[in-house]
Amino acid sequence: MTVANNSNAHMTSGRRAWVRFKSIRRGYLSLWIFAVVFTLSLFAEFISNDKPLVVYYNQSYYFPVLKSYTERTFGGDFDTEADYKDPYVRKLLSKGDNWALFPLNPHSFNTFNYYTKSPNPAAPSSDNVLGTDDRGRDVMARLIYGFRISVLFAFALTVGGIVLGVVAGAVQGFFGGRIDLVSQRLIEIWGSMPELYLLIIFASIFQPSILLLLVLLSAFGWMGLADYVRAEFLRGRNMDYVHAARALGVSNRAIMFRHLMPNSMTPVITFLPFRISGAILALTSLDFLGLGVPPSTPSLGEMLRQGKENIEAWWLPLTTFAVLVGTLTLLNFIGEAMREALDTRKG
């Protein structure tokens, strides 16, 4: 009965928090907007791509966005993959009853516009709605793919930081004593390491990659959250229900993760959107400095660096700045709404 009552109490508390969150219109609307935009970005290949979604050729259907086809498949001369931006290939696909359905933005993040009439970076036009960068690649496509990479990286970094921070804070707060004292001194030593210098050193030794960035940033991104979880466990370990569980012979692991952990997740949930926005800013900053993802990878930071190097190309920094500020604003609104919703003092 007691376990069932505790479960019902947690469910009721969660429902109340969700109702309070929905009542905060700014945060609730921001959550919907962010969810819709991020979901659409997951299907970027179907929204912005230089390959057709569907090709009807000689009474057969082809799906180049899902599978590669040679130029010979459509009556061309080469055995290499068809270049659907080539006027010759487009003429083949439009001959007779043949047709091809392209995405809304017929450019991918690595598509070079060889047929632009203006020098690169080219201003917005009917071919490239948001213009091109200094290499002739479509800005809108790179923003869509760059947004997806930034958010997915932020999610992965946030999950890694939460796991490490929760485990470290739980162990310190629950056991206390020497374990807590030694762990705090080790965290202070580790936190004093120059993170940026380490990134520069590893970037010069290893080939830049998203995985390398994820590992390095996760190794330093958990310490702030561990302090909050440690404080919650230090407070909760002296509660009556913890003493009762120990008297009944419940193991330490069960007490930590079954009883104390649910009551200590409020700071974790509250800081979740802010940690995501911080991860996006971290990746953008490193890419701006040239210490982030490889140059060929679409990145918001790389777009900002191009805007700095090409001051006359106003569309580069303006569009990237709009995407970045819009994303961070939505996440901050969501975080503020979650913080107010989880504040039980507001009823």
Residue pairs with C-beta under 8 A, 6 or more apart in sequence:
10 262
17 341
17 342
18 341
20 340
20 341
20 346
21 27
21 28
21 337
21 338
21 340
21 341
22 28
24 336
24 337
24 340
24 341
26 333
26 336
26 337
27 333
27 334
27 335
27 336
27 337
27 338
27 340
27 341
28 337
30 329
30 330
30 331
30 333
30 334
30 337
31 330
31 334
31 337
33 330
34 327
34 330
34 331
34 334
37 147
38 148
38 151
40 47
41 144
41 145
41 147
41 148
41 151
42 148
44 144
44 145
44 148
45 65
45 108
46 53
46 65
46 103
47 103
47 104
47 105
47 144
48 103
48 104
48 105
48 106
48 107
48 108
48 109
48 138
48 140
48 141
48 144
48 145
49 65
49 102
49 103
49 105
49 106
49 107
49 108
50 84
50 85
50 106
50 107
50 108
50 111
51 64
51 65
51 84
51 108
52 64
52 65
52 84
52 93
52 100
52 101
52 102
53 63
53 64
53 65
53 101
53 102
53 103
54 61
54 62
54 63
54 100
54 101
55 61
55 62
55 63
55 64
55 69
55 74
55 93
55 98
55 99
55 100
55 101
56 62
56 97
56 98
56 99
56 100
57 73
57 74
57 75
57 92
57 93
57 98
58 98
59 97
62 69
62 73
64 82
64 84
65 103
68 81
69 81
69 82
70 76
70 78
70 79
70 80
70 81
70 82
71 77
71 78
71 79
71 80
71 81
71 82
71 83
71 89
72 78
72 79
73 82
74 82
74 89
74 92
74 93
75 92
76 82
76 88
76 89
76 92
82 89
83 89
84 90
84 93
84 100
84 102
85 106
85 111
85 114
85 115
90 100
92 98
93 99
93 100
94 100
105 129
105 138
105 140
105 141
105 144
107 113
107 128
107 137
107 138
107 140
107 141
108 138
108 141
108 145
109 137
109 138
109 141
109 142
109 144
109 145
109 146
109 298
110 137
110 296
111 137
111 138
111 141
112 135
112 136
112 137
113 120
113 122
113 127
113 128
113 132
113 136
113 137
113 138
114 136
115 127
116 122
116 125
116 127
116 128
116 132
116 136
118 125
120 132
120 133
120 134
120 135
120 136
121 131
121 132
121 133
121 134
121 306
121 310
121 313
121 315
121 316
122 128
122 131
122 132
122 136
123 131
123 313
123 315
124 130
124 131
124 315
125 131
128 138
128 139
128 140
129 140
130 138
130 139
130 140
130 143
130 315
130 319
131 139
131 313
131 315
131 316
132 138
132 139
133 139
133 142
133 303
133 306
133 313
133 316
134 306
134 309
134 310
134 313
139 303
139 315
139 316
139 319
140 319
141 298
142 298
142 303
143 298
143 300
143 303
143 319
143 320
143 323
145 298
146 298
146 299
146 300
146 302
146 303
146 323
147 300
147 323
147 327
149 210
149 293
149 297
149 298
149 299
150 280
150 283
150 284
150 299
150 300
150 327
151 276
151 280
151 327
153 210
153 213
153 214
153 279
153 280
153 283
154 276
154 277
154 279
154 280
154 283
155 276
156 214
157 214
157 217
157 218
157 221
157 279
157 282
158 272
158 275
158 276
158 279
160 214
160 218
160 221
160 222
161 218
161 221
161 222
161 225
161 275
162 222
162 225
162 268
162 272
162 275
163 222
164 218
164 222
164 226
165 222
165 223
165 224
165 225
165 226
165 229
165 268
166 225
166 226
166 229
166 261
166 268
168 183
168 187
168 222
168 226
168 229
168 230
169 225
169 226
169 227
169 228
169 229
169 230
169 231
169 232
169 233
170 229
170 230
170 233
170 256
170 257
170 260
170 261
170 264
171 179
171 183
172 179
172 180
172 183
172 184
172 226
172 230
172 233
173 180
173 229
173 230
173 231
173 232
173 233
173 234
173 236
173 237
174 233
174 237
174 252
174 255
174 256
174 260
176 234
176 237
180 230
187 223
187 226
190 220
190 223
191 220
191 223
193 220
195 216
195 220
198 216
199 213
199 216
199 286
199 291
200 291
202 212
202 216
203 291
206 212
207 294
208 291
208 292
208 293
208 294
209 293
209 294
210 293
210 297
213 283
213 286
213 292
213 293
217 279
217 282
221 275
221 279
225 267
225 268
225 271
225 275
228 267
228 268
228 271
229 264
229 267
229 268
232 260
232 263
232 264
232 266
232 267
233 256
233 260
233 264
236 242
236 260
236 263
236 264
237 260
241 259
242 255
242 259
242 260
245 254
245 255
245 259
246 255
250 259
266 342
269 338
269 342
270 335
270 338
270 339
270 342
271 335
272 335
272 338
273 331
273 332
273 334
273 335
273 338
274 331
274 332
274 335
276 331
277 327
277 328
277 331
277 332
277 335
280 300
280 324
280 327
280 328
280 331
281 328
283 292
283 293
283 299
283 300
283 301
284 299
284 300
284 301
284 304
284 324
285 301
286 292
286 301
287 293
287 299
287 300
287 301
287 302
287 304
287 305
288 301
288 302
288 304
288 305
289 301
290 305
292 299
292 301
292 302
293 299
293 302
295 302
300 320
300 323
300 324
303 316
303 317
303 319
303 320
304 316
304 317
304 320
304 321
304 324
306 313
306 316
307 313
307 316
307 317
307 318
307 320
308 317
310 316
340 346
